């Protein structure tokens, strides 16, 4: 069974940085996409960033471009931890951040980690 374990959330001041981690387990293939979504209070869950299994292709929401960076460990053919480096944090970035992984049409979610940006 696929599991995604997140860590790294917390409280930070405006302009600060945090790094989220997501460690997958249970996959029997290397070719899965990893990404991050977030959900703020009273809002729908929204896409933040994603990266392909080989780390060669990444995509970002417009609201985080230039501030957030998604990456994977370099070691190939292992279940690599995925990171979301968040710089220049703003109050609007406050949300629960969820790790997401997908193979074809099958997706999995982590339990979520809280990120709070205080002004």
MDTraj code that builds the backbone (N, CA, C; nanometers):
import mdtraj as md
import numpy as np

residues = "UNK UNK UNK UNK UNK UNK UNK UNK UNK UNK UNK UNK UNK UNK UNK UNK UNK UNK UNK UNK UNK UNK UNK UNK UNK UNK UNK UNK UNK UNK UNK UNK UNK UNK UNK UNK UNK UNK UNK UNK UNK UNK UNK UNK UNK UNK UNK UNK UNK UNK UNK UNK UNK UNK UNK UNK UNK UNK UNK UNK UNK UNK UNK UNK UNK UNK UNK UNK UNK UNK UNK UNK UNK UNK UNK UNK UNK UNK UNK UNK UNK UNK UNK UNK UNK UNK UNK UNK UNK UNK UNK UNK UNK UNK UNK UNK UNK UNK UNK UNK UNK UNK UNK UNK UNK UNK UNK UNK UNK UNK UNK UNK UNK UNK UNK UNK UNK UNK UNK".split()
xyz = np.array([
    [0.0848, -0.1190, 0.0000],
    [0.0000, 0.0000, 0.0000],
    [0.0889, 0.1249, 0.0000],
    [0.0579, 0.2180, -0.0888],
    [0.1373, 0.3394, -0.0990],
    [0.1065, 0.4317, 0.0190],
    [0.2114, 0.4846, 0.0781],
    [0.1981, 0.5827, 0.1851],
    [0.2891, 0.7007, 0.1577],
    [0.2428, 0.8185, 0.1961],
    [0.3205, 0.9406, 0.1809],
    [0.3317, 1.0049, 0.3184],
    [0.4538, 1.0246, 0.3648],
    [0.4759, 1.0814, 0.4978],
    [0.5388, 1.2190, 0.4833],
    [0.4677, 1.3198, 0.5302],
    [0.5127, 1.4583, 0.5175],
    [0.5749, 1.5076, 0.6471],
    [0.6611, 1.6075, 0.6325],
    [0.7174, 1.6748, 0.7487],
    [0.7653, 1.8127, 0.7064],
    [0.7911, 1.8980, 0.8063],
    [0.8537, 2.0264, 0.7779],
    [0.7668, 2.1487, 0.7922],
    [0.6395, 2.1327, 0.8208],
    [0.5546, 2.2502, 0.8374],
    [0.5864, 2.3233, 0.9662],
    [0.5217, 2.4392, 0.9847],
    [0.5433, 2.5148, 1.1064],
    [0.4982, 2.6575, 1.0933],
    [0.5419, 2.7380, 1.1896],
    [0.5080, 2.8799, 1.1941],
    [0.6302, 2.9618, 1.1524],
    [0.6095, 3.0559, 1.0629],
    [0.7194, 3.1390, 1.0141],
    [0.6680, 3.2802, 0.9905],
    [0.7565, 3.3771, 0.9995],
    [0.7168, 3.5148, 0.9748],
    [0.7184, 3.5461, 0.8258],
    [0.6502, 3.6523, 0.7899],
    [0.6470, 3.6961, 0.6499],
    [0.7898, 3.7131, 0.5983],
    [0.8125, 3.6605, 0.4768],
    [0.9437, 3.6683, 0.4165],
    [1.0357, 3.5541, 0.4526],
    [0.9927, 3.4706, 0.5445],
    [1.0741, 3.3588, 0.5891],
    [1.0679, 3.2405, 0.4943],
    [1.1346, 3.1321, 0.5355],
    [1.1447, 3.0119, 0.4524],
    [1.1118, 2.8868, 0.5333],
    [1.0606, 2.7877, 0.4617],
    [1.0380, 2.6555, 0.5172],
    [1.0656, 2.5533, 0.4085],
    [1.1014, 2.4327, 0.4485],
    [1.1172, 2.3237, 0.3532],
    [1.0315, 2.2065, 0.3979],
    [0.9420, 2.1656, 0.3091],
    [0.8577, 2.0497, 0.3341],
    [0.9193, 1.9267, 0.2691],
    [0.9001, 1.8118, 0.3332],
    [0.9487, 1.6853, 0.2787],
    [0.8336, 1.5869, 0.2680],
    [0.8437, 1.4988, 0.1703],
    [0.7432, 1.3938, 0.1528],
    [0.8153, 1.2662, 0.1131],
    [0.8047, 1.1651, 0.1970],
    [0.8723, 1.0382, 0.1723],
    [0.7699, 0.9326, 0.1311],
    [0.7789, 0.8802, 0.0080],
    [0.6850, 0.7772, -0.0364],
    [0.7347, 0.6379, 0.0009],
    [0.6399, 0.5464, 0.0161],
    [0.6732, 0.4058, 0.0365],
    [0.5610, 0.3210, -0.0198],
    [0.5930, 0.1969, -0.0535],
    [0.4923, 0.1035, -0.0997],
    [0.4765, 0.0944, -0.2504],
    [0.5446, 0.1807, -0.3234],
    [0.5359, 0.1740, -0.4681],
    [0.6147, 0.0546, -0.5214],
    [0.5622, -0.0039, -0.6303],
    [0.6340, -0.1116, -0.6986],
    [0.6851, -0.0654, -0.8338],
    [0.6726, 0.0643, -0.8609],
    [0.7243, 0.1237, -0.9835],
    [0.7993, 0.2504, -0.9466],
    [0.8902, 0.2926, -1.0359],
    [0.9634, 0.4171, -1.0131],
    [0.8960, 0.5346, -1.0819],
    [0.8043, 0.5047, -1.1736],
    [0.7504, 0.6083, -1.2613],
    [0.6232, 0.6702, -1.2048],
    [0.6380, 0.7448, -1.1001],
    [0.5220, 0.8118, -1.0441],
    [0.5514, 0.9607, -1.0265],
    [0.4477, 1.0357, -1.0441],
    [0.4574, 1.1805, -1.0293],
    [0.4344, 1.2182, -0.8834],
    [0.5054, 1.3202, -0.8391],
    [0.4897, 1.3693, -0.7027],
    [0.4556, 1.5179, -0.7072],
    [0.3790, 1.5625, -0.6100],
    [0.3439, 1.7037, -0.6095],
    [0.2935, 1.7498, -0.4748],
    [0.2621, 1.8781, -0.4694],
    [0.2096, 1.9402, -0.3481],
    [0.0839, 2.0187, -0.3822],
    [-0.0119, 2.0097, -0.2936],
    [-0.1341, 2.0886, -0.2981],
    [-0.1494, 2.1563, -0.1617],
    [-0.2361, 2.2550, -0.1559],
    [-0.2611, 2.3197, -0.0273],
    [-0.4077, 2.3584, -0.0157],
    [-0.4524, 2.3684, 0.1092],
    [-0.5903, 2.4076, 0.1361],
    [-0.5930, 2.5052, 0.2514],
    [-0.6364, 2.6265, 0.2212],
    [-0.6501, 2.7302, 0.3224],
    [-0.7893, 2.7226, 0.3839],
    [-0.8085, 2.7755, 0.5042],
    [-0.9407, 2.7714, 0.5683],
    [-1.0483, 2.8335, 0.4796],
    [-1.1571, 2.7608, 0.4605],
    [-1.2690, 2.8110, 0.3820],
    [-1.2490, 2.8086, 0.2322],
    [-1.1364, 2.7505, 0.1876],
    [-1.1083, 2.7462, 0.0431],
    [-1.0912, 2.6028, -0.0038],
    [-1.0987, 2.5853, -0.1352],
    [-1.0797, 2.4533, -0.1920],
    [-0.9300, 2.4211, -0.1998],
    [-0.9021, 2.2927, -0.2055],
    [-0.7633, 2.2495, -0.2211],
    [-0.7141, 2.2928, -0.3592],
    [-0.5911, 2.3446, -0.3630],
    [-0.5378, 2.3940, -0.4895],
    [-0.3986, 2.3382, -0.5151],
    [-0.3668, 2.3309, -0.6441],
    [-0.2370, 2.2825, -0.6888],
    [-0.1284, 2.3829, -0.6537],
    [-0.0123, 2.3308, -0.6118],
    [0.1030, 2.4159, -0.5825],
    [0.2178, 2.3862, -0.6781],
    [0.2606, 2.2593, -0.6832],
    [0.3740, 2.2225, -0.7677],
    [0.3733, 2.0723, -0.7886],
    [0.4397, 2.0278, -0.8969],
    [0.4529, 1.8858, -0.9210],
    [0.5864, 1.8601, -0.9904],
    [0.6332, 1.7371, -0.9827],
    [0.7572, 1.6994, -1.0483],
    [0.7435, 1.5566, -1.0981],
    [0.8033, 1.5293, -1.2138],
    [0.7944, 1.3955, -1.2715],
    [0.8893, 1.2992, -1.2014],
    [0.8732, 1.1716, -1.2293],
    [0.9480, 1.0674, -1.1589],
    [1.0979, 1.0804, -1.1762],
    [1.1419, 1.1344, -1.2912],
    [1.2851, 1.1456, -1.3155],
    [1.3409, 1.2810, -1.2744],
    [1.2575, 1.3686, -1.2211],
    [1.3029, 1.4986, -1.1734],
    [1.3335, 1.5978, -1.2825],
    [1.3050, 1.5627, -1.4075],
    [1.3432, 1.6494, -1.5183],
    [1.2368, 1.7517, -1.5572],
    [1.1198, 1.7418, -1.5004],
    [1.0123, 1.8319, -1.5406],
    [0.9366, 1.8753, -1.4166],
    [0.9194, 2.0046, -1.3995],
    [0.8462, 2.0572, -1.2848],
    [0.7470, 2.1628, -1.3313],
    [0.6393, 2.1768, -1.2560],
    [0.5351, 2.2738, -1.2886],
    [0.4910, 2.3413, -1.1598],
    [0.4572, 2.4703, -1.1692],
    [0.4206, 2.5475, -1.0504],
    [0.2928, 2.6277, -1.0739],
    [0.2196, 2.6507, -0.9674],
    [0.1103, 2.7458, -0.9723],
    [0.1684, 2.8865, -0.9886],
    [0.0940, 2.9725, -1.0564],
    [0.1427, 3.1089, -1.0799],
    [0.1723, 3.1805, -0.9490],
    [0.0945, 3.1532, -0.8477],
    [0.1071, 3.2247, -0.7208],
    [0.2362, 3.1937, -0.6460],
    [0.3058, 3.0854, -0.6836],
    [0.4272, 3.0480, -0.6108],
    [0.5511, 3.0503, -0.6996],
    [0.5353, 3.0748, -0.8267],
    [0.6501, 3.0765, -0.9178],
    [0.7539, 3.1776, -0.8723],
    [0.8794, 3.1354, -0.8751],
    [0.9875, 3.2235, -0.8348],
    [1.0136, 3.2233, -0.6851],
    [0.9221, 3.1654, -0.6075],
    [0.9403, 3.1605, -0.4614],
    [0.9545, 3.0171, -0.4110],
    [0.8830, 2.9235, -0.4725],
    [0.8864, 2.7841, -0.4300],
    [0.9644, 2.7012, -0.5305],
    [1.0321, 2.5985, -0.4811],
    [1.1047, 2.5061, -0.5679],
    [1.0765, 2.3633, -0.5225],
    [1.0338, 2.2809, -0.6179],
    [1.0108, 2.1395, -0.5887],
    [1.1295, 2.0600, -0.6429],
    [1.1716, 1.9593, -0.5689],
    [1.2858, 1.8795, -0.6125],
    [1.2736, 1.7374, -0.5560],
    [1.3534, 1.6480, -0.6133],
    [1.3597, 1.5103, -0.5649],
    [1.5061, 1.4765, -0.5380],
    [1.5289, 1.3797, -0.4540],
    [1.6642, 1.3287, -0.4366],
    [1.7173, 1.2811, -0.5717],
    [1.8471, 1.2918, -0.5908],
    [1.9074, 1.2615, -0.7201],
    [1.9178, 1.1138, -0.7499],
    [1.9147, 1.0314, -0.6486],
    [1.9414, 0.8905, -0.6709],
    [1.8285, 0.8271, -0.7493],
    [1.8586, 0.7695, -0.8640],
    [1.7590, 0.7092, -0.9503],
    [1.7193, 0.5720, -0.8996],
    [1.6014, 0.5300, -0.9388],
    [1.5489, 0.3973, -0.9090],
    [1.5423, 0.3683, -0.7601],
    [1.5106, 0.4730, -0.6845],
    [1.4782, 0.4560, -0.5428],
    [1.3538, 0.5399, -0.5167],
    [1.2894, 0.5120, -0.4068],
    [1.1699, 0.5894, -0.3727],
    [1.2144, 0.7185, -0.3077],
    [1.2384, 0.8174, -0.3922],
    [1.3043, 0.9397, -0.3493],
    [1.2123, 1.0323, -0.2730],
    [1.2664, 1.0922, -0.1709],
    [1.1955, 1.1965, -0.0982],
    [1.1822, 1.3189, -0.1868],
    [1.0687, 1.3829, -0.1809],
    [1.0417, 1.5051, -0.2558],
    [1.0369, 1.6215, -0.1583],
    [1.0917, 1.7336, -0.2023],
    [1.0998, 1.8517, -0.1170],
    [1.0263, 1.9684, -0.1813],
    [0.9736, 2.0544, -0.0975],
    [0.9193, 2.1820, -0.1442],
    [0.9876, 2.2910, -0.0630],
    [1.0812, 2.3597, -0.1272],
    [1.1491, 2.4716, -0.0635],
    [1.0648, 2.5959, -0.0846],
    [1.0238, 2.6593, 0.0234],
    [0.9361, 2.7755, 0.0164],
    [1.0082, 2.8962, 0.0722],
    [1.0341, 2.9942, -0.0144],
    [1.1013, 3.1173, 0.0244],
    [1.0071, 3.2359, 0.0060],
    [1.0375, 3.3444, 0.0705],
    [0.9553, 3.4632, 0.0548],
    [0.8100, 3.4400, 0.0922],
    [0.7879, 3.3706, 0.2018],
    [0.6516, 3.3319, 0.2381],
    [0.5654, 3.4521, 0.2704],
    [0.4385, 3.4408, 0.2317],
    [0.3399, 3.5466, 0.2510],
    [0.2251, 3.4924, 0.3358],
    [0.1457, 3.5813, 0.3963],
    [0.0295, 3.5332, 0.4720],
    [-0.0652, 3.4466, 0.3891],
    [-0.0763, 3.4768, 0.2598],
    [-0.1646, 3.3976, 0.1718],
    [-0.1149, 3.2557, 0.1510],
    [0.0082, 3.2271, 0.1901],
    [0.0597, 3.0902, 0.1797],
    [0.0163, 3.0035, 0.2976],
    [-0.0462, 3.0643, 0.3970],
    [-0.0946, 2.9878, 0.5119],
    [-0.1984, 2.8855, 0.4676],
    [-0.1726, 2.7583, 0.4994],
    [-0.2615, 2.6502, 0.4564],
    [-0.2093, 2.5179, 0.5111],
    [-0.2900, 2.4157, 0.4933],
    [-0.2412, 2.2795, 0.5141],
    [-0.1864, 2.2329, 0.3790],
    [-0.0649, 2.1865, 0.3799],
    [0.0009, 2.1416, 0.2572],
    [-0.0029, 1.9895, 0.2512],
    [-0.0501, 1.9393, 0.1379],
    [-0.0656, 1.7956, 0.1192],
    [0.0280, 1.7464, 0.0096],
    [0.0971, 1.6402, 0.0385],
    [0.1757, 1.5717, -0.0636],
    [0.0814, 1.4838, -0.1457],
    [0.1061, 1.4789, -0.2744],
    [0.0235, 1.3978, -0.3643],
    [0.1141, 1.3201, -0.4577],
    [0.0736, 1.1972, -0.4873],
    [0.1482, 1.1151, -0.5813],
    [0.0506, 1.0439, -0.6738],
    [0.0930, 1.0216, -0.7968],
    [0.0037, 0.9595, -0.8939],
    [0.0798, 0.8706, -0.9903],
    [0.0148, 0.7591, -1.0235],
    [0.0592, 0.6720, -1.1311],
    [-0.0620, 0.6535, -1.2216],
    [-0.0551, 0.7036, -1.3433],
    [-0.1717, 0.7002, -1.4300],
    [-0.2861, 0.7773, -1.3664],
    [-0.4005, 0.7124, -1.3489],
    [-0.5172, 0.7781, -1.2906],
    [-0.5338, 0.7499, -1.1416],
    [-0.4398, 0.6802, -1.0815],
    [-0.4472, 0.6464, -0.9392],
    [-0.3641, 0.7447, -0.8592],
    [-0.4275, 0.8092, -0.7637],
    [-0.3589, 0.9086, -0.6833],
    [-0.3628, 0.8760, -0.5354],
    [-0.2640, 0.9305, -0.4629],
    [-0.2531, 0.9095, -0.3188],
    [-0.2246, 1.0430, -0.2525],
    [-0.2699, 1.0563, -0.1265],
    [-0.2490, 1.1790, -0.0509],
    [-0.1785, 1.1500, 0.0805],
    [-0.0963, 1.2461, 0.1213],
    [-0.0406, 1.2429, 0.2544],
    [-0.1403, 1.2981, 0.3546],
    [-0.1000, 1.3001, 0.4816],
    [-0.1916, 1.3419, 0.5881],
    [-0.1989, 1.4938, 0.6018],
    [-0.1056, 1.5648, 0.5418],
    [-0.1061, 1.7107, 0.5476],
    [-0.0164, 1.7645, 0.6569],
    [0.0421, 1.8821, 0.6318],
    [0.1246, 1.9492, 0.7307],
    [0.0904, 2.0984, 0.7280],
    [0.0745, 2.1566, 0.8452],
    [0.0300, 2.2948, 0.8565],
    [0.1460, 2.3914, 0.8359],
    [0.1224, 2.4907, 0.7510],
    [0.2154, 2.6013, 0.7325],
    [0.1414, 2.7298, 0.7680],
    [0.1951, 2.8045, 0.8621],
    [0.1340, 2.9295, 0.9040],
    [0.2350, 3.0419, 0.8892],
    [0.1969, 3.1456, 0.8159],
    [0.2835, 3.2606, 0.7936],
    [0.2230, 3.3783, 0.8685],
    [0.2958, 3.4305, 0.9647],
    [0.2437, 3.5382, 1.0479],
    [0.2988, 3.6720, 1.0020],
    [0.2123, 3.7724, 1.0109],
    [0.2544, 3.9072, 0.9753],
    [0.2715, 3.9893, 1.1035],
])
top = md.Topology()
chain = top.add_chain()
for i, resn in enumerate(residues, 1):
    res = top.add_residue(resn, chain, resSeq=i)
    for name in ("N", "CA", "C"):
        top.add_atom(name, md.element.get_by_symbol(name[0]), res)
traj = md.Trajectory(xyz[None], top)
